[in-house]
Amino acid sequence: MSFTTIESTRQGSIALIGLNRPEKLNAINATMIDEINTALDQIEADDSILSIVVHGKGRAFSAGFDLQAGVAAKRETEADWQAAIDTDLDLIMRFWHSPKPTIAALHGYVLAGGFEIALACDMSVCDSSTLFGEPEVRFGSSIVALLLPWYVNPKRAKRMLLSGQDRMTADEALGFGIVNDVVTEGEALNAGLALAHEVARMDPDSVRMTKQAINQSYEIMGLSQALRMGADTSVKIETLETDLRRQFNEILREQGMQAALAWREARLDKDG
């Protein structure tokens, strides 16, 4: 099957999903969501595939969910936002719940929803120039999948999420346990494939059941309930009609992403 926003390829027993909207820094739109879900359906149904690597084409892994597409969708009611956020959360958590091991090979920008997909993967590797971030609060938006608090302590999570930090370095991410390895610039995909092949050499049933047991430990601690609460908070945030959101979205709609981001940063610099 051919796709327009991703590439689904194979290297032996390894499936690769390449996010492929490089001109948009692989921003995730509705088509990409559908295509990733379709690709994962096909991969998970194929017993000869033993692990999955997700990566980004072009200059970045992903800048997150496509804000321009979101504005164009004209979501107005709580039901509109509930459906959209549930769809986004389900996509992110497919990498967590997949019966096959998932590995994120990261480079460039890994932001917002893209960052959350990386967190949802079982393992992640990045190159040395990768930058991670959750900038949503900078323009009055919300975090779809509150996975970060499950990786780092509350003070570190709040530092990133409440300030909209979008420049966490690769070495910081390694120190906080967000990635498994940092490799030379340009080598993340090769490192991700090497890790995927290492896992694929193990007994697949043992790997699958061990992953399920680890995930179940987090279910016992309340992961799904916490993510549901976070998604409900996301709906409340997105349905707020604040001046900040209104201005940002108006500039985004009329002048484009670059202008909206420039306005956002100028506002923050002025306030600072």
VOVEX-724428 format. One record per residue (C-alpha): x, y, z. Coordinates in Angstrom, 1 decimal, decimal comma. Layout:
[[X; Y; Z]]
...
This chain:
[[0,0; 0,0; 0,0]]
[[1,3; 3,5; -0,9]]
[[1,2; 6,3; 1,6]]
[[1,4; 10,1; 1,2]]
[[2,6; 11,3; 4,6]]
[[4,7; 8,3; 5,8]]
[[7,0; 5,7; 4,3]]
[[6,4; 2,1; 5,4]]
[[9,4; -0,1; 4,6]]
[[11,2; -3,2; 5,8]]
[[14,7; -4,3; 6,6]]
[[14,6; -8,0; 7,2]]
[[12,5; -8,6; 10,3]]
[[12,4; -4,9; 11,1]]
[[9,6; -2,6; 10,0]]
[[10,3; 1,1; 9,5]]
[[7,8; 3,9; 9,7]]
[[9,2; 7,1; 8,3]]
[[7,2; 10,3; 9,0]]
[[7,3; 12,0; 5,6]]
[[6,2; 15,6; 5,6]]
[[9,6; 17,2; 5,7]]
[[8,4; 20,5; 4,4]]
[[6,3; 20,8; 7,6]]
[[8,9; 19,3; 9,9]]
[[6,8; 16,1; 9,9]]
[[3,9; 17,8; 11,6]]
[[1,2; 15,2; 12,2]]
[[-2,1; 15,9; 10,4]]
[[-5,2; 13,7; 10,1]]
[[-3,9; 11,9; 7,0]]
[[-0,7; 11,0; 8,8]]
[[-2,7; 9,7; 11,8]]
[[-4,7; 7,4; 9,5]]
[[-1,6; 6,2; 7,6]]
[[0,4; 5,5; 10,8]]
[[-2,6; 3,5; 12,2]]
[[-2,9; 1,6; 8,9]]
[[0,8; 0,8; 8,8]]
[[0,8; -0,4; 12,4]]
[[-2,2; -2,6; 11,7]]
[[-0,3; -4,2; 8,8]]
[[2,9; -4,6; 10,8]]
[[1,3; -6,0; 13,9]]
[[-0,6; -8,6; 11,8]]
[[2,7; -9,9; 10,3]]
[[4,4; -12,5; 12,5]]
[[7,6; -12,2; 10,5]]
[[8,1; -8,6; 11,7]]
[[9,8; -8,6; 15,1]]
[[10,4; -4,9; 15,9]]
[[9,4; -1,5; 14,7]]
[[11,5; 1,7; 14,2]]
[[9,8; 5,1; 13,8]]
[[11,9; 7,9; 12,4]]
[[11,5; 11,3; 10,6]]
[[12,4; 12,2; 7,1]]
[[14,2; 15,5; 6,5]]
[[15,4; 17,9; 9,1]]
[[13,4; 16,7; 12,1]]
[[11,7; 13,8; 13,7]]
[[8,5; 15,7; 14,2]]
[[7,3; 19,2; 15,3]]
[[4,2; 17,7; 16,8]]
[[0,6; 17,9; 15,7]]
[[-0,1; 20,2; 12,8]]
[[-1,5; 23,5; 14,3]]
[[-2,5; 25,0; 11,0]]
[[-4,6; 21,9; 10,2]]
[[-6,1; 22,1; 13,7]]
[[-7,2; 25,7; 13,1]]
[[-8,5; 24,8; 9,7]]
[[-10,7; 22,1; 11,2]]
[[-12,6; 24,8; 13,1]]
[[-13,2; 22,8; 16,2]]
[[-15,7; 24,8; 18,3]]
[[-17,5; 22,5; 20,7]]
[[-16,2; 20,4; 23,6]]
[[-17,3; 17,3; 21,6]]
[[-15,2; 18,4; 18,7]]
[[-12,1; 18,7; 20,9]]
[[-12,8; 15,5; 22,8]]
[[-12,9; 13,5; 19,5]]
[[-9,7; 15,2; 18,2]]
[[-7,7; 14,7; 21,4]]
[[-8,9; 11,1; 21,9]]
[[-7,7; 10,4; 18,3]]
[[-4,3; 12,0; 19,0]]
[[-3,9; 10,2; 22,3]]
[[-4,8; 6,9; 20,8]]
[[-2,2; 7,4; 18,1]]
[[0,6; 8,2; 20,6]]
[[-0,3; 5,2; 22,8]]
[[-0,3; 2,8; 19,9]]
[[3,5; 2,7; 20,2]]
[[3,2; 2,0; 23,9]]
[[0,6; -0,8; 23,5]]
[[2,0; -2,4; 20,3]]
[[2,7; -6,1; 20,9]]
[[6,0; -5,6; 19,1]]
[[8,9; -3,6; 20,5]]
[[8,9; 0,0; 19,3]]
[[12,0; 2,1; 18,9]]
[[12,2; 5,8; 18,1]]
[[15,2; 7,0; 16,1]]
[[15,3; 10,8; 16,7]]
[[17,0; 13,8; 15,2]]
[[16,4; 17,5; 14,7]]
[[13,4; 18,7; 16,5]]
[[11,3; 16,3; 18,7]]
[[8,5; 18,5; 19,9]]
[[5,0; 18,3; 21,5]]
[[3,1; 15,3; 20,0]]
[[6,3; 14,1; 18,3]]
[[8,0; 14,2; 21,7]]
[[5,1; 12,2; 23,2]]
[[5,4; 9,5; 20,5]]
[[9,1; 9,2; 21,3]]
[[8,2; 8,8; 25,0]]
[[5,6; 6,2; 24,1]]
[[8,1; 4,0; 22,3]]
[[9,8; 1,3; 24,2]]
[[13,2; 2,6; 23,5]]
[[14,7; 5,8; 21,9]]
[[18,0; 6,8; 20,5]]
[[18,9; 10,3; 19,2]]
[[21,8; 12,1; 17,6]]
[[23,9; 14,6; 19,5]]
[[22,2; 17,7; 18,0]]
[[18,6; 16,7; 18,8]]
[[16,4; 19,2; 20,6]]
[[13,4; 18,1; 22,7]]
[[10,5; 20,2; 23,8]]
[[6,9; 20,6; 25,0]]
[[6,1; 24,3; 24,0]]
[[2,3; 24,0; 24,1]]
[[1,7; 26,4; 27,0]]
[[3,6; 29,1; 25,1]]
[[0,5; 29,6; 22,9]]
[[-2,2; 28,6; 25,3]]
[[-2,5; 25,0; 24,0]]
[[-2,3; 21,7; 25,8]]
[[-0,3; 18,5; 26,2]]
[[-2,2; 15,5; 24,7]]
[[-0,3; 12,7; 26,5]]
[[1,1; 13,5; 29,9]]
[[3,8; 10,8; 29,7]]
[[6,7; 12,9; 30,9]]
[[5,9; 12,7; 34,6]]
[[6,2; 8,9; 34,3]]
[[9,9; 9,4; 33,2]]
[[11,2; 12,2; 35,4]]
[[10,5; 13,6; 38,8]]
[[7,7; 16,2; 39,4]]
[[10,0; 19,2; 39,5]]
[[11,7; 18,3; 36,2]]
[[8,3; 17,6; 34,6]]
[[6,9; 20,9; 35,8]]
[[10,0; 22,8; 34,8]]
[[9,5; 21,6; 31,2]]
[[5,8; 21,6; 30,9]]
[[4,9; 24,8; 32,8]]
[[7,5; 26,9; 31,0]]
[[7,0; 25,5; 27,6]]
[[10,7; 24,4; 27,4]]
[[11,5; 23,6; 23,8]]
[[15,3; 23,3; 23,8]]
[[16,2; 20,3; 25,9]]
[[19,5; 18,9; 24,6]]
[[20,3; 15,3; 23,8]]
[[22,6; 15,1; 26,7]]
[[19,9; 16,4; 29,1]]
[[17,4; 13,9; 27,6]]
[[19,9; 11,1; 28,2]]
[[20,5; 12,2; 31,8]]
[[16,8; 12,3; 32,5]]
[[16,2; 8,8; 31,0]]
[[14,2; 10,1; 28,1]]
[[16,5; 8,4; 25,6]]
[[18,6; 5,3; 25,9]]
[[21,6; 6,5; 23,8]]
[[23,0; 9,6; 22,1]]
[[25,0; 8,9; 19,0]]
[[27,0; 10,9; 16,4]]
[[25,0; 13,4; 14,4]]
[[23,3; 11,7; 11,4]]
[[23,6; 8,2; 13,0]]
[[20,3; 8,0; 14,9]]
[[18,5; 5,8; 12,3]]
[[21,5; 3,4; 12,0]]
[[21,6; 3,2; 15,8]]
[[17,9; 2,6; 16,0]]
[[18,1; -0,2; 13,5]]
[[21,0; -1,8; 15,3]]
[[18,9; -1,8; 18,5]]
[[15,9; -3,2; 16,7]]
[[18,0; -6,0; 15,2]]
[[19,4; -6,8; 18,7]]
[[15,9; -7,1; 20,1]]
[[14,7; -9,1; 17,1]]
[[17,3; -11,8; 17,8]]
[[15,6; -12,6; 21,1]]
[[12,7; -15,0; 21,4]]
[[9,7; -13,0; 20,1]]
[[7,1; -14,6; 22,6]]
[[9,4; -13,8; 25,5]]
[[9,9; -10,3; 24,3]]
[[6,2; -9,7; 23,8]]
[[5,2; -11,1; 27,1]]
[[7,9; -9,2; 29,0]]
[[6,8; -5,9; 27,4]]
[[3,2; -6,7; 28,4]]
[[4,3; -7,3; 32,0]]
[[6,3; -4,1; 32,2]]
[[3,4; -2,1; 30,8]]
[[1,0; -3,8; 33,2]]
[[3,2; -2,6; 36,1]]
[[2,4; 0,9; 34,9]]
[[-1,3; 0,1; 34,6]]
[[-1,3; -1,0; 38,2]]
[[0,3; 2,4; 39,1]]
[[-2,5; 4,1; 37,2]]
[[-1,0; 5,1; 33,9]]
[[-4,1; 4,9; 31,8]]
[[-6,2; 6,7; 34,4]]
[[-3,7; 9,5; 34,7]]
[[-3,5; 9,9; 30,9]]
[[-7,3; 10,0; 30,7]]
[[-7,3; 12,8; 33,3]]
[[-4,6; 14,6; 31,3]]
[[-6,6; 14,3; 28,1]]
[[-9,7; 15,6; 29,8]]
[[-7,7; 18,6; 31,0]]
[[-6,4; 19,1; 27,5]]
[[-10,1; 19,4; 26,2]]
[[-10,8; 22,0; 28,9]]
[[-7,7; 24,0; 27,9]]
[[-8,5; 23,8; 24,2]]
[[-12,0; 25,0; 24,7]]
[[-11,0; 28,1; 26,6]]
[[-11,4; 31,3; 24,6]]
[[-8,3; 33,3; 25,8]]
[[-6,9; 36,4; 24,2]]
[[-3,6; 34,6; 23,8]]
[[-5,1; 31,6; 21,9]]
[[-7,3; 33,9; 19,8]]
[[-4,4; 36,1; 18,7]]
[[-2,0; 33,2; 18,0]]
[[-4,6; 31,3; 16,0]]
[[-5,6; 34,4; 14,0]]
[[-2,0; 35,0; 13,0]]
[[-1,6; 31,3; 12,3]]
[[-4,6; 31,3; 10,1]]
[[-3,9; 34,6; 8,2]]
[[-0,1; 34,7; 8,0]]
[[1,1; 31,2; 8,6]]
[[3,2; 29,2; 11,1]]
[[6,4; 31,2; 10,9]]
[[4,6; 34,5; 11,6]]
[[2,6; 32,9; 14,5]]
[[5,8; 31,5; 16,1]]
[[7,6; 34,8; 15,7]]
[[4,7; 36,6; 17,4]]
[[4,8; 34,1; 20,2]]
[[8,5; 34,5; 20,8]]
[[8,4; 38,3; 20,6]]
[[5,6; 38,3; 23,2]]
[[7,6; 36,1; 25,5]]
[[10,8; 38,2; 25,1]]
[[8,8; 41,4; 25,8]]
[[7,2; 39,9; 28,9]]
[[10,6; 38,7; 30,1]]
